[in-house]
């Protein structure tokens, strides 16, 4: 994932899946960002980090729902 347009000076991220066992893996979401404006960064930086963490949690919950059902 790379920045195209928006309030970010820098936005780079991606998912990493590391196999642990035949039916398990470690999921990591790395996100590196910098807002164009320091005031915006102060206001939204923490919220944006929490949103990224919530994305990982939501992905994990959904994966458990899908693969436990199968």
ABEGO torsion letter per residue (X at the ends): XBBABEABABBBBEBBBBBABAABBBBBBBBBBBBABAAAAAAAAAAAAAAAAAAAAAAAAAAAAAAAAX
